[in-house]
Amino acid sequence: MTITNPTPGKFGFIANAVFADASGCEEIKAAPAAGLSIIIDHFTINNGAGAQSITIGEGETGPGSVETALIGPIAMAANTSLQWDFPYGMVLSAAKSLTVDSSSNTALCIFVQGRVQ
């Protein structure tokens, strides 16, 4: 897993997360401090290798699955992409991380833009 964090123009965060294998639940953005929530404004999933079902969630339960599914599971064919824009933001529960889980061990890229409030 490789996560880069380009600098946003005014505020918030950008995360470009590239996974060789997200089948064990991976963290995209760490949980903020108590009382704060991650708010997602834009989300892109690119499935770059093989067919897989992808779940975007908040938190992680052991071993290796999202605590609460927010999007999905979405069945995606190889070399496909999906995008979402949330004009008012998709608010995660307070102090929960942003996570992804996959049904397969194939490559995946997640691009997310948001803020913490």
C-alpha positions as CSV (number, residue, x, y, z in Angstrom):
1,M,0.0,0.0,0.0
2,T,1.2,3.5,-0.9
3,I,-0.6,6.6,0.2
4,T,0.4,10.0,-1.1
5,N,-1.1,13.2,0.3
6,P,-1.0,16.1,-2.3
7,T,-1.6,19.5,-0.7
8,P,-5.1,20.9,-1.2
9,G,-5.4,24.5,-2.4
10,K,-7.2,26.0,0.7
11,F,-8.1,23.4,3.3
12,G,-8.9,19.7,4.0
13,F,-7.0,16.7,2.7
14,I,-6.3,14.7,-0.5
15,A,-5.3,11.0,-0.3
16,N,-4.3,8.9,-3.3
17,A,-4.1,5.4,-2.0
18,V,-2.7,2.6,-4.2
19,F,-3.1,-1.0,-3.0
20,A,-1.6,-4.2,-4.4
21,D,-4.0,-6.1,-2.2
22,A,-6.8,-4.5,-0.1
23,S,-8.4,-7.9,0.8
24,G,-7.5,-7.6,4.5
25,C,-9.1,-4.1,5.1
26,E,-6.8,-1.2,4.7
27,E,-6.9,2.3,6.2
28,I,-7.1,5.2,3.8
29,K,-7.3,8.0,6.3
30,A,-6.5,7.6,10.0
31,A,-9.2,8.3,12.6
32,P,-9.2,12.0,13.8
33,A,-9.2,13.0,17.4
34,A,-12.3,12.4,19.6
35,G,-15.2,14.6,18.6
36,L,-14.0,15.1,15.0
37,S,-15.2,13.4,11.9
38,I,-13.8,12.8,8.4
39,I,-16.0,14.4,5.8
40,I,-15.7,13.1,2.2
41,D,-16.4,15.6,-0.6
42,H,-15.1,13.5,-3.6
43,F,-14.3,9.8,-4.0
44,T,-12.9,7.8,-7.0
45,I,-12.3,4.0,-7.1
46,N,-10.2,2.6,-9.9
47,N,-10.0,-1.2,-10.2
48,G,-6.9,-1.7,-12.1
49,A,-6.3,-5.4,-12.3
50,G,-9.0,-8.1,-11.8
51,A,-12.7,-8.4,-11.0
52,Q,-13.4,-7.7,-7.3
53,S,-16.0,-6.4,-4.9
54,I,-15.0,-3.3,-3.1
55,T,-16.4,-1.9,0.2
56,I,-15.6,1.6,1.5
57,G,-16.2,1.9,5.2
58,E,-15.5,3.5,8.5
59,G,-13.4,1.7,11.1
60,E,-12.1,-1.8,11.1
61,T,-13.2,-4.9,12.9
62,G,-10.8,-7.7,13.5
63,P,-9.6,-9.5,11.6
64,G,-9.6,-7.5,8.4
65,S,-13.1,-6.1,7.6
66,V,-14.7,-2.7,7.6
67,E,-16.7,-2.0,10.8
68,T,-19.5,-0.1,9.0
69,A,-20.0,-0.2,5.2
70,L,-20.6,3.2,3.7
71,I,-20.4,2.3,0.0
72,G,-20.7,-1.2,-1.4
73,P,-19.8,-3.9,-1.7
74,I,-19.6,-2.8,-5.3
75,A,-18.7,-5.5,-7.9
76,M,-16.2,-4.0,-10.4
77,A,-14.7,-5.5,-13.5
78,A,-11.0,-5.0,-14.3
79,N,-10.0,-1.6,-15.6
80,T,-13.1,0.2,-14.4
81,S,-13.6,3.4,-12.4
82,L,-16.5,4.9,-10.3
83,Q,-16.7,8.5,-8.9
84,W,-18.9,10.2,-6.4
85,D,-19.2,13.8,-5.5
86,F,-20.9,14.7,-2.2
87,P,-22.0,18.4,-2.5
88,Y,-22.7,18.6,1.3
89,G,-20.1,15.9,2.3
90,M,-20.5,12.3,3.5
91,V,-19.8,12.5,7.2
92,L,-18.2,9.5,9.0
93,S,-18.9,8.8,12.6
94,A,-16.7,10.8,15.1
95,A,-13.2,9.4,15.6
96,K,-13.5,6.7,12.9
97,S,-11.0,6.0,10.2
98,L,-11.8,5.7,6.5
99,T,-11.2,2.1,5.3
100,V,-11.4,-0.1,2.2
101,D,-11.9,-3.8,1.9
102,S,-11.8,-6.0,-1.2
103,S,-12.9,-9.5,-2.1
104,S,-9.7,-10.1,-4.1
105,N,-6.0,-9.6,-3.8
106,T,-5.7,-7.5,-7.0
107,A,-4.6,-3.9,-7.6
108,L,-6.8,-1.0,-6.6
109,C,-6.5,2.8,-6.4
110,I,-8.7,5.1,-4.2
111,F,-8.6,8.9,-4.6
112,V,-10.4,10.9,-1.9
113,Q,-10.8,14.5,-1.1
114,G,-12.3,15.8,2.1
115,R,-11.9,17.5,5.4
116,V,-11.9,16.9,9.1
117,Q,-14.2,18.8,11.4
